[in-house]
Amino acid sequence: MRGIVFVFFLLLTSATEALCQNIYFGARVGGFIADWENSGSLSTFQSRSSAMWTFNLFSRQEIVDDFYIGIDIGYNRSTAELNILQPERMVAKGNGPTLAFWSIGPTARKDFNFSNGKIGFQTSLSLPLSYIRFNRYNYSGDEFRSIIRVGDKQPVRDIFVYGEAHTNKKFNVFLRPEIGFFYRMNPRSRLSIDAMWGINTGEPLATRNFHEIIYEGQTFTENRHTYDGLYLSFTIGYELKLFQ
C-alpha cells in the first residue's frame, strides 16, 4: 500500500513540475455491485459478495479546454460469502478469504458544462492494472456451521464442505468506462457523483472448487464458483484544484 501511494505522489509531483497548471486532486468513496458464477450439482449452494465498498484517489491535468488526462488509484474490498439459499432458512454466511484488489492506471476524461457553469457531467475511460489479494484457502469440512433455521434460530450442522479457493492470476488489466455529474462549490473545488463499470479483460480473478459437499445426508461433487471481476460501482467524491 505504501509503495502504491508513493508512486502516485511521485507521478503527481512530476506532472506538477512539468505543467504546473490546472491540476486537480480528489478522492471518491462508495459501494459496488459484483457477482459470482455458480455451477454444480448443488444449485442452492452459492458464493455471493457482500459488504462491498470502493475508494479512489486521483489526479488530473487539463490538456485542452475541459479535456484531462490523469492517474487513478483504487481499492475494492468485499466479503466472499458462502450461502445455502433456501426459503425456510436464513441466508447463511460461511467463512472464507476476503476479496480485495488494488488498481492503478491512466485516465482520460472530458467535462461537459451546463449553461450556468456550476453543474455539468463527465465521461472518462481508464485502463487500470489491478493486483488482487486472495490467497489459497482450503475448506476442510466444518467452515459452514453458521447456518440457522428461521423458526427456532438454532444452528444447522448438517453440511460439510471440502475444497479449495485460489487466485487465477495476481495481476489483471481492466477497462473502466465512467460517467458522472459534478457541482462546482467554488472556482477551486467541486463535488461529484460517479458510476464506474469495471471490465476484466483477462481470466476470472478467483475460483472456488468444491470436490465434495455433504448436505442433509447426500453427497454432491463438482461444484465450481468463479469471480470474473466485473463490477459496477457508485461513488461520491470531492476534488480540489491545487495549481492554476
GUTOR-272141 format. One record per residue: x, y, z of N, C-alpha, C in turn; residue in three letters. Coordinates in steps of 0.2 Angstrom, whole numbers, plus 5000, padded with zeros to 4 digits. Example, Ala and Ser with C-alpha at 12.3 -4.5 7.8 and 13.67 -1.06 7.14 Angstrom:
BEGIN
506649725039506249785039506649845039ALA 506449895035506849955036506450005039SER 
//
This chain:
BEGIN
500449945000500050005000500450065000MET 501050075004501450125005501750134998ARG 501950084995502350084988501850114983GLY 501250094983500750124978500650194979ILE 500550214985500450284987501050334985VAL 501650304986502250334984502350354977PHE 502150294973502150304966501650354963VAL 501050364967500550404965500750474966PHE 501050494972501350564973501950574969PHE 502350534967502950544963502650564956LEU 502150534953501950554947501550614947LEU 501250634953500850694954501350754954LEU 501950744958502450794958502750804951THR 502950754947503150754941502750794936SER 502050784937501650824932501550894934ALA 501650904941501650974943502251014941THR 502850984941503451014939503451034931GLU 503150984928503150984920502651034918ALA 502051034921501551084918501251134923LEU 501151114929501051164934500451214933CYS 499951184930499351224929498751184928GLN 498151204931497551174931497651094933ASN 497951084939498051014941497551004947ILE 497150954947496650934952496850874955TYR 496650874962496750814966496150794969PHE 495950734970495250714973495250644976GLY 494750634979494550564982493850554981ALA 493750484981493050464980492950404984ARG 492350394987492150334991491450314989VAL 491350244990490650224988490650144988GLY 490150114985490050044985490050024978GLY 490049954977490049924971489649864971PHE 489449844965489049784964489449734960ILE 489449674962489849614958489549554960ALA 489649504956489349434956489849384955ASP 489649324957489949254956489549214951TRP 489949174947489649124943489649064946GLU 489049034948489048974952488748914948ASN 489148854948488848804944489048734948SER 488648684947488748624950488148584952GLY 488248524955487648484957487248504962SER 487448554967487048584972486948654970LEU 486348664967486248734965486048784970SER 485848764976485748814981486348834985THR 486848804984487548814987487848864982PHE 487948934985488248984981488749024984GLN 489149054980489649114983489249174981SER 489349224986489049294985489549344988ARG 489449404985489949454988489449504992SER 489749524997489349575002489849625005SER 489649675008490049725012490549755007ALA 490249775001490749794995490749864996MET 491449894996491549964996492149974992TRP 492250034989492750054985493050124987THR 493650144986493950204987494450224982PHE 494450284979494950304974495250374976ASN 495950374974496250444974496450454967LEU 496450514965496550534958496850604957PHE 497250614952497550674950497350684942SER 497250744940497150754933497350824931ARG 497550824925497850884922497550904916GLN 497250974915496950994909497451004904GLU 497350974898497750974892497451024887ILE 496851024885496551074882495851084885VAL 495451134883494851154886494451094888ASP 494351084895493951034898494050964896ASP 494750954893494950884892495550874897PHE 495550814900496050804905496350734904TYR 496950724906497250664907497550654915ILE 497550594917497750594924497950524926GLY 497950514933498150444935497650434941ILE 497450364942496950354947497250294951ASP 497150294958497250234962496650214965ILE 496450144965495850124968495950064972GLY 495450054977495449994981494749974982TYR 494649914980493949874981494049824986ASN 493549814990493549764995492849734996ARG 492849664996492149634998492249575002SER 491749545005491749485008491449435004THR 491849375003491649324998491249275002ALA 490549275003490249235007490049165004GLU 489949115008489649055005488949055008LEU 488449035004487749035006487348975004ASN 486848955008486348905006485748945005ILE 485448944999484948984998484248944998LEU 483948945003483348905004482848955008GLN 482148955006481648995009481648985016PRO 481648925019481548905026482148925030GLU 482648945027483248965031483549035030ARG 483849065035484149125034484749125029MET 484949175026485449175022486149165026VAL 486449115025487049095029487649125026ALA 488049145031488749175029489249125032LYS 489549085027490149045028490749085028GLY 491249065031491949105031492349085025ASN 492849125024493249115018493649185017GLY 494149185012494549245011494149305009PRO 494449365011494149425008494449435002THR 494049464997494249484991494449554991LEU 495049574989495249644989495749654984ALA 495649704980496149724975496349794974PHE 496949814973497249874972497249884964TRP 497149944962497249964955497550034954SER 497950034949498250104947498350104939ILE 498150164936498150164929498050234927GLY 498150254920498050314917497250324916PRO 497050384915496350404914496350464909THR 495850464905495750514900494950534902ALA 494850604902494250624905494050694901ARG 493350694899493050754896492550784900LYS 492550844902492050884905491550914901ASP 490850914902490350954899490050994903PHE 490051064902489751114907489051134905ASN 488551134909487951164908488051244907PHE 487451274905487551354904487751394910SER 487551374916487751414922488451404924ASN 488751354922489451344923489551314930GLY 489051304934489151274941489051194941LYS 488651174936488551104936488751074929ILE 488851014929488950984922489050904923GLY 489250874918489450804918490050784915PHE 490350724916490950704913490950634911GLN 491350614906491450544904492150534904THR 492350474906493050454906493150384904SER 493850374903494050304902494650284905LEU 494750234909495350214912495550144910SER 496250134911496550074910496950054916LEU 496650034921497050014927497249944927PRO 497849944930498149874932498049854939LEU 497749804940497449784946497849724949SER 497949724956498349674960497849644965TYR 497649584965497149554969497549514975ILE 497249524981497449494987496949434988ARG 497049374987496649324988497049254988PHE 497349244994497749184994497349114994ASN 497749064993497448994993497148984999ARG 496548954999496248935005495948865005TYR 495948825010495748755010495048755014ASN 494548725011493948705015494048635018TYR 494048625024494148555027493548525030SER 492948555029492348515031491948555036GLY 492148595041491748625046491748705046ASP 491848735040491848805040491148835040GLU 490648795039489948815037489448815043PHE 489648815049489148805054488748865056ARG 488748915052488448975054487748975051SER 487548925048486848915045486348915051ILE 485748945051485248945057484548935053ILE 484148905057483448895055483048965057ARG 482648985052482249045053481849035060VAL 481448975060480948975066481248975073GLY 481748925074481948925081482648955082ASP 482948985077483649015077484148975080LYS 484148905078484648855081485048845075GLN 485748825077486248815071486048745068PRO 486148745061486048685057486748655056VAL 486948595058487548565057487548505053ARG 487248515047487148455043487448465036ASP 487948515036488348525029489048525031ILE 489448495026490148495027490448505020PHE 490948555020491148575013491948555013VAL 492148535007492848515006493048544999TYR 493548574999493848604993494348654994GLY 494448704989494948754989494748814985GLU 495048874987494948934984495648964982ALA 495748994976496349014974496249074969HIS 496849114968496849164963497149134957THR 496749154951497049134945497649174943ASN 497649234944498149274942498149344946LYS 498749354949498849414954498749484950LYS 498949484944498949554941498449544935PHE 498049594934497549594929497449664926ASN 497249674919497149734916496349744916VAL 496149804918495449814917495349874912PHE 494749874910494449934906493949964910LEU 493950024911493450054916493150124913ARG 492550114909492250174907491850204913PRO 491750274913491450304918491050364916GLU 490550384920490050444919489950474926ILE 489850534926489650564932489450634932GLY 489150664937488950734937489350774943PHE 489450834942489850874946489450944948PHE 489650964954489451034956489951074958TYR 490151134955490651174957490451214964ARG 490751204969490651244975490951314975MET 491551314971491851374970492351364964ASN 492751414962493151404957493751354958PRO 493851334964494351284965494151214967ARG 493551204969493351144972492651124969SER 492551054969491851034966491750964970ARG 491050944970490850884972490550844966LEU 490550774967490450734961490050674963SER 489650644959489350584959489450544953ILE 489750484954490050454948489850374948ASP 489850354942489650274941490250254937ALA 490550194939491150164935490950094934MET 491150074928491050004926491649964925TRP 491849924929492549884929492449824925GLY 492849814919492849764915493549724915ILE 493549664917494149624917494249604910ASN 494849614908495049594901495349524901THR 495549494906495849434907495349374910GLY 495749324912495349274915495049294922GLU 494549254925494249264931494749274937PRO 494649324941495049334947495149284952LEU 494649244953494649194959494249144957ALA 494449084960494049024958493948984965THR 493348954966493248904972493048844969ARG 493448784970493248724968493048674974ASN 492448654974492248614980492148534977PHE 492648494979492648424976492148384980HIS 491948404986491448364990491048414994GLU 490348404994489948444999489448385002ILE 489448385008488948335011488448375014ILE 487748375012487248415014486648375015TYR 486348375021485748335023485748265021GLU 486348235022486448165021486648145013GLY 486648195009486848175002487548205000GLN 487848174996488548204994488448234987THR 488748294986488748324980489448344978PHE 489648334971490348344969490348394963THR 490948414961491048454955490648524956GLU 490648554961490448624961490948674961ASN 490848724956491348774955491048844955ARG 491348884958491148954959491749004956HIS 491649044951492149094949491949164950THR 492449204951492349284951492749314946TYR 492349344941492649364935492949434936ASP 492749474941492949544942492549594940GLY 492049584936491649634933491249664939LEU 491249734939490849764944490649834941TYR 490149854945489849924944489849964950LEU 490150014951490250054957489950124956SER 489750144962489450214963489750254968PHE 490050314967490450344972490250414973THR 490350444978490350524979491050544980ILE 491250604978491950624978491950704979GLY 492550724981492750794981493450804978TYR 493550854974494150874971494350944972GLU 494950964972495251024973495751044968LEU 495751104965496251124961496851154965LYS 497351114964497951134968498351184965LEU 498451184958498851234954498451264949PHE 498651324947498251354942498751404938GLN 
//
